[in-house]
């Protein structure tokens, strides 16, 4: 007959359960990822993917993306909304100057600005962005950079709170 250690067994079970619970919370609480894919590459174009929550982005609202780099922010092409509630939308953009490129190793993040252009019959737009992904491509078309984040909402854009940024 073996010796029983009920307190030790309870302690081990408690520690193991605590560690698993902590790991689960850590995984769930990490909504962002970012970084280059492979070796450094010259990025020329980007696909931006937006998950819209319960408040849409109107068609007359403009989104201005900026790529953050070690040498400053670089403006990408602007695009217009028309993102329905609870939908996923993507836009492929390049730099304002199509001859520009940026090294994937110098990317430090992204900034977005929403500008509302309301019609006479409506007020300024608000928009719930629940998810964001950026995919960077080299001139060869190879996928070389990725960043993403999610939340509910990740960002609520309003006329007085127009900016969102993410380090990566």
SEFIMAR-911110 format. One record per residue (C-alpha): x, z, y; residue in three letters. Coordinates in steps of 0.001 Angstrom, whole numbers. Layout:
// SEFIMAR-911110
<<X, Z, Y>, 'Ala'>
...
//
This chain:
// SEFIMAR-911110
<<0, 0, 0>, 'Unk'>
<<1389, -1007, 3371>, 'Unk'>
<<1624, 1090, 6487>, 'Unk'>
<<-1048, 328, 9074>, 'Unk'>
<<-243, 42, 12750>, 'Unk'>
<<-3661, -346, 14396>, 'Unk'>
<<-2332, 379, 17879>, 'Unk'>
<<526, -2108, 17493>, 'Unk'>
<<-1822, -4781, 16151>, 'Unk'>
<<-4218, -4163, 19048>, 'Unk'>
<<-1336, -4354, 21531>, 'Unk'>
<<-34, -7630, 20024>, 'Unk'>
<<-3547, -9107, 20047>, 'Unk'>
<<-4033, -8033, 23683>, 'Unk'>
<<-682, -9526, 24770>, 'Unk'>
<<-1331, -12810, 22928>, 'Unk'>
<<-4849, -13111, 24387>, 'Unk'>
<<-3559, -12335, 27881>, 'Unk'>
<<-837, -14952, 27588>, 'Unk'>
<<-3292, -17621, 26408>, 'Unk'>
<<-5748, -16746, 29181>, 'Unk'>
<<-2984, -16911, 31789>, 'Unk'>
<<-1813, -20271, 30451>, 'Unk'>
<<-5382, -21609, 30539>, 'Unk'>
<<-5870, -20481, 34143>, 'Unk'>
<<-2518, -21989, 35114>, 'Unk'>
<<-3459, -25343, 33615>, 'Unk'>
<<-6907, -25314, 35250>, 'Unk'>
<<-5524, -24198, 38604>, 'Unk'>
<<-2990, -27028, 38827>, 'Unk'>
<<-5071, -29909, 40250>, 'Unk'>
<<-2185, -31959, 41667>, 'Unk'>
<<613, -34037, 40223>, 'Unk'>
<<3107, -36365, 41861>, 'Unk'>
<<6338, -38179, 41314>, 'Unk'>
<<8190, -41369, 40653>, 'Unk'>
<<7948, -43137, 37329>, 'Unk'>
<<11341, -44080, 35891>, 'Unk'>
<<14318, -44780, 38120>, 'Unk'>
<<14088, -45296, 41885>, 'Unk'>
<<12324, -48536, 42851>, 'Unk'>
<<11275, -50364, 45990>, 'Unk'>
<<7505, -49830, 46394>, 'Unk'>
<<5538, -52648, 48045>, 'Unk'>
<<1856, -52079, 47242>, 'Unk'>
<<-450, -49229, 46333>, 'Unk'>
<<-3776, -48646, 44658>, 'Unk'>
<<-5718, -45719, 46096>, 'Unk'>
<<-8523, -44243, 43998>, 'Unk'>
<<-11132, -41945, 45544>, 'Unk'>
<<-13683, -39775, 43794>, 'Unk'>
<<-16524, -39088, 46213>, 'Unk'>
<<-18625, -35958, 45843>, 'Unk'>
<<-22101, -35163, 47105>, 'Unk'>
<<-21596, -36600, 50606>, 'Unk'>
<<-20823, -40314, 50862>, 'Unk'>
<<-18392, -42237, 53058>, 'Unk'>
<<-20423, -44635, 55182>, 'Unk'>
<<-19564, -48297, 55426>, 'Unk'>
<<-18787, -47940, 59110>, 'Unk'>
<<-16166, -45220, 58523>, 'Unk'>
<<-12476, -46124, 58430>, 'Unk'>
<<-9765, -44555, 56268>, 'Unk'>
<<-6143, -44761, 57398>, 'Unk'>
<<-3549, -43925, 54727>, 'Unk'>
<<27, -42942, 55555>, 'Unk'>
<<2834, -42712, 53033>, 'Unk'>
<<5048, -39730, 53818>, 'Unk'>
<<8759, -40383, 53298>, 'Unk'>
<<12034, -38622, 53974>, 'Unk'>
<<12415, -40815, 57078>, 'Unk'>
<<8860, -40249, 58422>, 'Unk'>
<<5300, -41419, 57897>, 'Unk'>
<<4669, -45100, 57189>, 'Unk'>
<<1200, -46477, 57928>, 'Unk'>
<<-555, -48458, 55207>, 'Unk'>
<<-3408, -50941, 55679>, 'Unk'>
<<-6656, -49446, 56951>, 'Unk'>
<<-9855, -49933, 54958>, 'Unk'>
<<-13564, -49272, 55405>, 'Unk'>
<<-15935, -47129, 53431>, 'Unk'>
<<-19074, -47740, 51631>, 'Unk'>
<<-18347, -45065, 48967>, 'Unk'>
<<-21613, -43792, 47465>, 'Unk'>
<<-22228, -40158, 46533>, 'Unk'>
<<-20615, -39122, 43239>, 'Unk'>
<<-18746, -42389, 42768>, 'Unk'>
<<-15236, -43632, 42104>, 'Unk'>
<<-13778, -46296, 44410>, 'Unk'>
<<-10409, -47979, 44630>, 'Unk'>
<<-8597, -49965, 47278>, 'Unk'>
<<-5371, -51926, 46941>, 'Unk'>
<<-3264, -51805, 50091>, 'Unk'>
<<169, -52758, 51345>, 'Unk'>
<<2085, -51733, 54417>, 'Unk'>
<<864, -52749, 57895>, 'Unk'>
<<3868, -55088, 57897>, 'Unk'>
<<3879, -56891, 54514>, 'Unk'>
<<7689, -57196, 54639>, 'Unk'>
<<8136, -53422, 54476>, 'Unk'>
<<8977, -51471, 51351>, 'Unk'>
<<9926, -47881, 50603>, 'Unk'>
<<12121, -46403, 47907>, 'Unk'>
<<10072, -44397, 45394>, 'Unk'>
<<12692, -41628, 45504>, 'Unk'>
<<12087, -41117, 49233>, 'Unk'>
<<8299, -40599, 48967>, 'Unk'>
<<7340, -37028, 49890>, 'Unk'>
<<3553, -37298, 49993>, 'Unk'>
<<530, -38943, 51532>, 'Unk'>
<<-1732, -38360, 54544>, 'Unk'>
<<-5264, -39658, 55019>, 'Unk'>
<<-7313, -39863, 58186>, 'Unk'>
<<-11021, -40626, 58260>, 'Unk'>
<<-12386, -42071, 61489>, 'Unk'>
<<-16143, -42184, 61859>, 'Unk'>
<<-17636, -45093, 63830>, 'Unk'>
<<-21283, -43984, 64057>, 'Unk'>
<<-24091, -46315, 65066>, 'Unk'>
<<-26392, -45402, 67950>, 'Unk'>
<<-29015, -44051, 65502>, 'Unk'>
<<-26730, -41697, 63559>, 'Unk'>
<<-24244, -38928, 64126>, 'Unk'>
<<-20604, -38864, 63022>, 'Unk'>
<<-19915, -39275, 59304>, 'Unk'>
<<-18877, -36478, 56960>, 'Unk'>
<<-17363, -37196, 53552>, 'Unk'>
<<-16605, -35096, 50479>, 'Unk'>
<<-13510, -36387, 48697>, 'Unk'>
<<-13421, -34744, 45254>, 'Unk'>
<<-10453, -36664, 43865>, 'Unk'>
<<-7561, -38781, 45030>, 'Unk'>
<<-4924, -40841, 43214>, 'Unk'>
<<-2167, -43073, 44514>, 'Unk'>
<<-401, -45603, 42306>, 'Unk'>
<<2733, -47263, 43712>, 'Unk'>
<<3974, -50657, 42515>, 'Unk'>
<<7288, -52456, 42851>, 'Unk'>
<<7441, -56113, 43907>, 'Unk'>
<<7590, -57031, 40197>, 'Unk'>
<<4184, -55392, 39738>, 'Unk'>
<<5582, -52514, 37686>, 'Unk'>
<<3960, -49105, 38120>, 'Unk'>
<<6635, -46834, 39650>, 'Unk'>
<<4967, -43916, 41463>, 'Unk'>
<<1895, -41731, 40972>, 'Unk'>
<<257, -38789, 42679>, 'Unk'>
<<-3168, -37266, 42174>, 'Unk'>
<<-5260, -34261, 43075>, 'Unk'>
<<-8829, -33108, 42481>, 'Unk'>
<<-11239, -30428, 43653>, 'Unk'>
<<-14894, -29945, 44497>, 'Unk'>
<<-14416, -30902, 47242>, 'Unk'>
<<-10716, -31587, 47468>, 'Unk'>
<<-11333, -32283, 51160>, 'Unk'>
<<-14440, -32362, 53339>, 'Unk'>
<<-13760, -34788, 56157>, 'Unk'>
<<-15732, -34287, 59368>, 'Unk'>
<<-15545, -35617, 62904>, 'Unk'>
<<-13545, -32529, 63910>, 'Unk'>
<<-11476, -32254, 60690>, 'Unk'>
<<-10251, -35807, 60067>, 'Unk'>
<<-6888, -35258, 58291>, 'Unk'>
<<-5818, -34472, 54733>, 'Unk'>
<<-2301, -34439, 53347>, 'Unk'>
<<-618, -33839, 50016>, 'Unk'>
<<3028, -33300, 49271>, 'Unk'>
<<4458, -35123, 46319>, 'Unk'>
//
